[in-house]
């Protein structure tokens, strides 16, 4: 489902104009991005959490050059679904 499809579904279910829904969805995404960039997780009860995970340093191989690279430790954004969310999806 694309962002446009999400906006259309929310507009249909709530009766709110698509432009207002789009602005709200984009504002939500901006808040989540800003919070995660400041290493603050976002918790949505009953839905899940947007968190930062730390990836450890690792060694990788470049098969074209037959050499090894060191990939430094880094942070990545992740989503951890709530238990109720998971139980609804697993049906």
N, CA, C and O atoms as a GROMACS GRO file, in nm:
protein
  364
    1UNK      N    1   0.085  -0.117   0.000
    1UNK     CA    2   0.000   0.000   0.000
    1UNK      C    3   0.090   0.124   0.000
    1UNK      O    4   0.183   0.134   0.080
    2UNK      N    5   0.063   0.216  -0.088
    2UNK     CA    6   0.143   0.338  -0.097
    2UNK      C    7   0.087   0.446  -0.004
    2UNK      O    8  -0.022   0.431   0.052
    3UNK      N    9   0.162   0.555   0.011
    3UNK     CA   10   0.117   0.665   0.096
    3UNK      C   11  -0.014   0.722   0.041
    3UNK      O   12  -0.104   0.755   0.118
    4UNK      N   13  -0.026   0.734  -0.091
    4UNK     CA   14  -0.149   0.786  -0.152
    4UNK      C   15  -0.268   0.696  -0.120
    4UNK      O   16  -0.378   0.746  -0.093
    5UNK      N   17  -0.247   0.565  -0.124
    5UNK     CA   18  -0.355   0.472  -0.092
    5UNK      C   19  -0.394   0.482   0.056
    5UNK      O   20  -0.512   0.473   0.089
    6UNK      N   21  -0.296   0.500   0.143
    6UNK     CA   22  -0.325   0.518   0.286
    6UNK      C   23  -0.408   0.644   0.306
    6UNK      O   24  -0.507   0.643   0.379
    7UNK      N   25  -0.367   0.752   0.242
    7UNK     CA   26  -0.440   0.879   0.253
    7UNK      C   27  -0.583   0.861   0.203
    7UNK      O   28  -0.676   0.910   0.267
    8UNK      N   29  -0.603   0.794   0.090
    8UNK     CA   30  -0.738   0.771   0.036
    8UNK      C   31  -0.824   0.691   0.133
    8UNK      O   32  -0.940   0.725   0.154
    9UNK      N   33  -0.768   0.586   0.193
    9UNK     CA   34  -0.843   0.503   0.288
    9UNK      C   35  -0.883   0.583   0.412
    9UNK      O   36  -0.997   0.575   0.458
   10UNK      N   37  -0.791   0.660   0.465
   10UNK     CA   38  -0.821   0.741   0.584
   10UNK      C   39  -0.927   0.846   0.551
   10UNK      O   40  -1.018   0.869   0.630
   11UNK      N   41  -0.915   0.910   0.435
   11UNK     CA   42  -1.013   1.010   0.393
   11UNK      C   43  -1.152   0.948   0.379
   11UNK      O   44  -1.251   1.009   0.420
   12UNK      N   45  -1.159   0.827   0.322
   12UNK     CA   46  -1.288   0.758   0.307
   12UNK      C   47  -1.350   0.726   0.443
   12UNK      O   48  -1.468   0.749   0.465
   13UNK      N   49  -1.267   0.672   0.534
   13UNK     CA   50  -1.318   0.627   0.664
   13UNK      C   51  -1.356   0.742   0.757
   13UNK      O   52  -1.446   0.728   0.839
   14UNK      N   53  -1.287   0.856   0.744
   14UNK     CA   54  -1.313   0.966   0.837
   14UNK      C   55  -1.394   1.079   0.777
   14UNK      O   56  -1.453   1.158   0.851
   15UNK      N   57  -1.400   1.090   0.644
   15UNK     CA   58  -1.472   1.199   0.580
   15UNK      C   59  -1.392   1.329   0.578
   15UNK      O   60  -1.446   1.433   0.541
   16UNK      N   61  -1.266   1.323   0.615
   16UNK     CA   62  -1.179   1.441   0.613
   16UNK      C   63  -1.119   1.454   0.473
   16UNK      O   64  -1.094   1.354   0.405
   17UNK      N   65  -1.097   1.578   0.431
   17UNK     CA   66  -1.041   1.603   0.297
   17UNK      C   67  -0.904   1.538   0.282
   17UNK      O   68  -0.827   1.529   0.377
   18UNK      N   69  -0.875   1.493   0.160
   18UNK     CA   70  -0.748   1.425   0.133
   18UNK      C   71  -0.628   1.515   0.160
   18UNK      O   72  -0.525   1.467   0.208
   19UNK      N   73  -0.639   1.644   0.131
   19UNK     CA   74  -0.526   1.734   0.153
   19UNK      C   75  -0.492   1.744   0.301
   19UNK      O   76  -0.375   1.752   0.339
   20UNK      N   77  -0.595   1.746   0.386
   20UNK     CA   78  -0.574   1.753   0.531
   20UNK      C   79  -0.513   1.622   0.581
   20UNK      O   80  -0.422   1.623   0.664
   21UNK      N   81  -0.564   1.510   0.531
   21UNK     CA   82  -0.512   1.379   0.570
   21UNK      C   83  -0.367   1.366   0.527
   21UNK      O   84  -0.283   1.318   0.604
   22UNK      N   85  -0.335   1.408   0.404
   22UNK     CA   86  -0.198   1.400   0.353
   22UNK      C   87  -0.104   1.483   0.441
   22UNK      O   88   0.005   1.438   0.475
   23UNK      N   89  -0.146   1.604   0.476
   23UNK     CA   90  -0.063   1.689   0.563
   23UNK      C   91  -0.041   1.623   0.699
   23UNK      O   92   0.068   1.632   0.755
   24UNK      N   93  -0.144   1.558   0.752
   24UNK     CA   94  -0.134   1.491   0.881
   24UNK      C   95  -0.040   1.371   0.873
   24UNK      O   96   0.044   1.352   0.962
   25UNK      N   97  -0.053   1.290   0.769
   25UNK     CA   98   0.034   1.173   0.752
   25UNK      C   99   0.179   1.216   0.736
   25UNK      O  100   0.269   1.156   0.795
   26UNK      N  101   0.203   1.319   0.656
   26UNK     CA  102   0.340   1.366   0.637
   26UNK      C  103   0.396   1.427   0.764
   26UNK      O  104   0.515   1.411   0.793
   27UNK      N  105   0.312   1.496   0.841
   27UNK     CA  106   0.357   1.551   0.970
   27UNK      C  107   0.393   1.438   1.066
   27UNK      O  108   0.491   1.448   1.139
   28UNK      N  109   0.314   1.331   1.066
   28UNK     CA  110   0.344   1.214   1.151
   28UNK      C  111   0.479   1.155   1.113
   28UNK      O  112   0.561   1.125   1.200
   29UNK      N  113   0.502   1.137   0.983
   29UNK     CA  114   0.629   1.080   0.938
   29UNK      C  115   0.746   1.170   0.975
   29UNK      O  116   0.852   1.121   1.013
   30UNK      N  117   0.728   1.301   0.964
   30UNK     CA  118   0.834   1.395   1.003
   30UNK      C  119   0.866   1.385   1.152
   30UNK      O  120   0.983   1.388   1.191
   31UNK      N  121   0.762   1.373   1.234
   31UNK     CA  122   0.783   1.362   1.379
   31UNK      C  123   0.857   1.234   1.412
   31UNK      O  124   0.948   1.235   1.496
   32UNK      N  125   0.821   1.124   1.348
   32UNK     CA  126   0.888   0.996   1.373
   32UNK      C  127   1.035   1.005   1.329
   32UNK      O  128   1.124   0.962   1.403
   33UNK      N  129   1.061   1.060   1.211
   33UNK     CA  130   1.200   1.074   1.162
   33UNK      C  131   1.283   1.161   1.255
   33UNK      O  132   1.396   1.128   1.289
   34UNK      N  133   1.226   1.274   1.297
   34UNK     CA  134   1.298   1.366   1.384
   34UNK      C  135   1.327   1.301   1.519
   34UNK      O  136   1.437   1.315   1.573
   35UNK      N  137   1.229   1.232   1.573
   35UNK     CA  138   1.247   1.166   1.702
   35UNK      C  139   1.355   1.058   1.693
   35UNK      O  140   1.441   1.050   1.781
   36UNK      N  141   1.352   0.976   1.590
   36UNK     CA  142   1.451   0.870   1.575
   36UNK      C  143   1.590   0.927   1.548
   36UNK      O  144   1.690   0.869   1.592
   37UNK      N  145   1.598   1.038   1.477
   37UNK     CA  146   1.729   1.098   1.452
   37UNK      C  147   1.789   1.153   1.581
   37UNK      O  148   1.911   1.169   1.592
   38UNK      N  149   1.704   1.181   1.679
   38UNK     CA  150   1.751   1.224   1.812
   38UNK      C  151   1.761   1.106   1.910
   38UNK      O  152   1.775   1.126   2.030
   39UNK      N  153   1.754   0.984   1.857
   39UNK     CA  154   1.762   0.860   1.936
   39UNK      C  155   1.653   0.850   2.042
   39UNK      O  156   1.677   0.800   2.152
   40UNK      N  157   1.534   0.899   2.009
   40UNK     CA  158   1.418   0.887   2.097
   40UNK      C  159   1.316   0.797   2.028
   40UNK      O  160   1.265   0.833   1.922
   41UNK      N  161   1.284   0.680   2.086
   41UNK     CA  162   1.187   0.590   2.022
   41UNK      C  163   1.046   0.649   2.029
   41UNK      O  164   1.016   0.734   2.113
   42UNK      N  165   0.960   0.603   1.938
   42UNK     CA  166   0.820   0.644   1.933
   42UNK      C  167   0.736   0.522   1.966
   42UNK      O  168   0.742   0.422   1.895
   43UNK      N  169   0.656   0.530   2.074
   43UNK     CA  170   0.573   0.419   2.118
   43UNK      C  171   0.427   0.449   2.088
   43UNK      O  172   0.374   0.551   2.132
   44UNK      N  173   0.362   0.362   2.013
   44UNK     CA  174   0.220   0.374   1.982
   44UNK      C  175   0.148   0.253   2.039
   44UNK      O  176   0.152   0.145   1.980
   45UNK      N  177   0.084   0.271   2.154
   45UNK     CA  178   0.020   0.160   2.224
   45UNK      C  179  -0.080   0.088   2.134
   45UNK      O  180  -0.162   0.151   2.068
   46UNK      N  181  -0.071  -0.044   2.131
   46UNK     CA  182  -0.160  -0.125   2.049
   46UNK      C  183  -0.116  -0.137   1.904
   46UNK      O  184  -0.174  -0.216   1.829
   47UNK      N  185  -0.015  -0.061   1.863
   47UNK     CA  186   0.033  -0.066   1.725
   47UNK      C  187   0.177  -0.115   1.720
   47UNK      O  188   0.206  -0.216   1.656
   48UNK      N  189   0.267  -0.044   1.787
   48UNK     CA  190   0.407  -0.085   1.789
   48UNK      C  191   0.498   0.032   1.822
   48UNK      O  192   0.452   0.139   1.861
   49UNK      N  193   0.628   0.008   1.807
   49UNK     CA  194   0.728   0.108   1.840
   49UNK      C  195   0.825   0.126   1.725
   49UNK      O  196   0.868   0.030   1.661
   50UNK      N  197   0.858   0.251   1.699
   50UNK     CA  198   0.964   0.285   1.605
   50UNK      C  199   1.088   0.306   1.690
   50UNK      O  200   1.090   0.394   1.776
   51UNK      N  201   1.191   0.226   1.666
   51UNK     CA  202   1.309   0.228   1.750
   51UNK      C  203   1.436   0.238   1.666
   51UNK      O  204   1.431   0.224   1.543
   52UNK      N  205   1.547   0.263   1.732
   52UNK     CA  206   1.678   0.262   1.668
   52UNK      C  207   1.750   0.135   1.712
   52UNK      O  208   1.761   0.108   1.831
   53UNK      N  209   1.800   0.059   1.616
   53UNK     CA  210   1.879  -0.060   1.647
   53UNK      C  211   2.024  -0.032   1.610
   53UNK      O  212   2.053   0.036   1.512
   54UNK      N  213   2.114  -0.085   1.689
   54UNK     CA  214   2.258  -0.070   1.666
   54UNK      C  215   2.309  -0.193   1.594
   54UNK      O  216   2.292  -0.305   1.642
   55UNK      N  217   2.371  -0.173   1.479
   55UNK     CA  218   2.436  -0.283   1.406
   55UNK      C  219   2.584  -0.282   1.442
   55UNK      O  220   2.649  -0.178   1.435
   56UNK      N  221   2.635  -0.395   1.479
   56UNK     CA  222   2.776  -0.407   1.518
   56UNK      C  223   2.867  -0.399   1.396
   56UNK      O  224   2.824  -0.421   1.283
   57UNK      N  225   2.992  -0.368   1.421
   57UNK     CA  226   3.091  -0.366   1.314
   57UNK      C  227   3.105  -0.508   1.260
   57UNK      O  228   3.101  -0.605   1.336
   58UNK      N  229   3.122  -0.519   1.129
   58UNK     CA  230   3.138  -0.653   1.071
   58UNK      C  231   3.231  -0.648   0.951
   58UNK      O  232   3.257  -0.542   0.894
   59UNK      N  233   3.280  -0.764   0.915
   59UNK     CA  234   3.368  -0.778   0.800
   59UNK      C  235   3.285  -0.833   0.684
   59UNK      O  236   3.210  -0.929   0.700
   60UNK      N  237   3.300  -0.771   0.568
   60UNK     CA  238   3.228  -0.815   0.449
   60UNK      C  239   3.330  -0.844   0.339
   60UNK      O  240   3.445  -0.801   0.347
   61UNK      N  241   3.286  -0.917   0.238
   61UNK     CA  242   3.376  -0.949   0.127
   61UNK      C  243   3.325  -0.885   0.000
   61UNK      O  244   3.205  -0.888  -0.029
   62UNK      N  245   3.417  -0.828  -0.077
   62UNK     CA  246   3.388  -0.776  -0.210
   62UNK      C  247   3.434  -0.884  -0.307
   62UNK      O  248   3.553  -0.898  -0.332
   63UNK      N  249   3.339  -0.960  -0.361
   63UNK     CA  250   3.376  -1.076  -0.443
   63UNK      C  251   3.435  -1.034  -0.578
   63UNK      O  252   3.507  -1.112  -0.640
   64UNK      N  253   3.405  -0.913  -0.624
   64UNK     CA  254   3.460  -0.867  -0.751
   64UNK      C  255   3.608  -0.834  -0.740
   64UNK      O  256   3.686  -0.860  -0.831
   65UNK      N  257   3.647  -0.776  -0.628
   65UNK     CA  258   3.787  -0.738  -0.607
   65UNK      C  259   3.862  -0.840  -0.522
   65UNK      O  260   3.982  -0.827  -0.500
   66UNK      N  261   3.790  -0.940  -0.475
   66UNK     CA  262   3.846  -1.044  -0.387
   66UNK      C  263   3.919  -0.981  -0.267
   66UNK      O  264   4.033  -1.016  -0.236
   67UNK      N  265   3.850  -0.890  -0.202
   67UNK     CA  266   3.907  -0.824  -0.085
   67UNK      C  267   3.802  -0.820   0.026
   67UNK      O  268   3.685  -0.849   0.004
   68UNK      N  269   3.846  -0.783   0.145
   68UNK     CA  270   3.754  -0.770   0.257
   68UNK      C  271   3.739  -0.623   0.294
   68UNK      O  272   3.832  -0.543   0.278
   69UNK      N  273   3.622  -0.590   0.342
   69UNK     CA  274   3.592  -0.455   0.388
   69UNK      C  275   3.547  -0.462   0.532
   69UNK      O  276   3.496  -0.565   0.577
   70UNK      N  277   3.565  -0.355   0.603
   70UNK     CA  278   3.512  -0.346   0.738
   70UNK      C  279   3.396  -0.248   0.733
   70UNK      O  280   3.413  -0.131   0.699
   71UNK      N  281   3.278  -0.297   0.768
   71UNK     CA  282   3.161  -0.211   0.775
   71UNK      C  283   3.151  -0.164   0.920
   71UNK      O  284   3.135  -0.246   1.010
   72UNK      N  285   3.160  -0.033   0.943
   72UNK     CA  286   3.159   0.016   1.081
   72UNK      C  287   3.023  -0.002   1.148
   72UNK      O  288   2.921  -0.019   1.081
   73UNK      N  289   3.022   0.002   1.279
   73UNK     CA  290   2.897  -0.005   1.355
   73UNK      C  291   2.811   0.115   1.317
   73UNK      O  292   2.862   0.225   1.295
   74UNK      N  293   2.680   0.092   1.308
   74UNK     CA  294   2.590   0.201   1.270
   74UNK      C  295   2.451   0.176   1.326
   74UNK      O  296   2.417   0.064   1.364
   75UNK      N  297   2.372   0.280   1.330
   75UNK     CA  298   2.234   0.272   1.377
   75UNK      C  299   2.139   0.264   1.259
   75UNK      O  300   2.163   0.326   1.155
   76UNK      N  301   2.030   0.186   1.275
   76UNK     CA  302   1.928   0.179   1.172
   76UNK      C  303   1.791   0.192   1.237
   76UNK      O  304   1.773   0.151   1.352
   77UNK      N  305   1.693   0.250   1.166
   77UNK     CA  306   1.558   0.256   1.220
   77UNK      C  307   1.491   0.120   1.207
   77UNK      O  308   1.520   0.044   1.113
   78UNK      N  309   1.403   0.088   1.301
   78UNK     CA  310   1.333  -0.039   1.298
   78UNK      C  311   1.193  -0.021   1.355
   78UNK      O  312   1.166   0.075   1.427
   79UNK      N  313   1.105  -0.113   1.323
   79UNK     CA  314   0.969  -0.113   1.377
   79UNK      C  315   0.949  -0.242   1.452
   79UNK      O  316   0.977  -0.350   1.400
   80UNK      N  317   0.900  -0.231   1.576
   80UNK     CA  318   0.870  -0.349   1.656
   80UNK      C  319   0.720  -0.350   1.682
   80UNK      O  320   0.670  -0.266   1.757
   81UNK      N  321   0.646  -0.442   1.620
   81UNK     CA  322   0.500  -0.442   1.636
   81UNK      C  323   0.458  -0.483   1.777
   81UNK      O  324   0.526  -0.560   1.844
   82UNK      N  325   0.344  -0.430   1.820
   82UNK     CA  326   0.287  -0.465   1.950
   82UNK      C  327   0.229  -0.606   1.942
   82UNK      O  328   0.202  -0.657   1.834
   83UNK      N  329   0.210  -0.669   2.058
   83UNK     CA  330   0.157  -0.806   2.060
   83UNK      C  331   0.017  -0.813   2.000
   83UNK      O  332  -0.014  -0.909   1.928
   84UNK      N  333  -0.067  -0.714   2.027
   84UNK     CA  334  -0.202  -0.715   1.969
   84UNK      C  335  -0.197  -0.698   1.817
   84UNK      O  336  -0.277  -0.759   1.745
   85UNK      N  337  -0.105  -0.617   1.768
   85UNK     CA  338  -0.084  -0.601   1.624
   85UNK      C  339  -0.046  -0.734   1.563
   85UNK      O  340  -0.102  -0.775   1.461
   86UNK      N  341   0.050  -0.802   1.625
   86UNK     CA  342   0.099  -0.932   1.573
   86UNK      C  343  -0.012  -1.035   1.573
   86UNK      O  344  -0.024  -1.112   1.478
   87UNK      N  345  -0.093  -1.039   1.679
   87UNK     CA  346  -0.200  -1.139   1.684
   87UNK      C  347  -0.304  -1.113   1.576
   87UNK      O  348  -0.362  -1.208   1.523
   88UNK      N  349  -0.331  -0.987   1.542
   88UNK     CA  350  -0.424  -0.955   1.434
   88UNK      C  351  -0.369  -0.995   1.297
   88UNK      O  352  -0.444  -1.040   1.210
   89UNK      N  353  -0.238  -0.978   1.277
   89UNK     CA  354  -0.176  -1.011   1.149
   89UNK      C  355  -0.165  -1.162   1.130
   89UNK      O  356  -0.178  -1.211   1.018
   90UNK      N  357  -0.141  -1.235   1.236
   90UNK     CA  358  -0.120  -1.380   1.227
   90UNK      C  359  -0.246  -1.460   1.201
   90UNK      O  360  -0.238  -1.582   1.182
   91UNK      N  361  -0.362  -1.398   1.200
   91UNK     CA  362  -0.488  -1.472   1.180
   91UNK      C  363  -0.491  -1.544   1.049
   91UNK      O  364  -0.589  -1.610   1.016
   0.00000   0.00000   0.00000
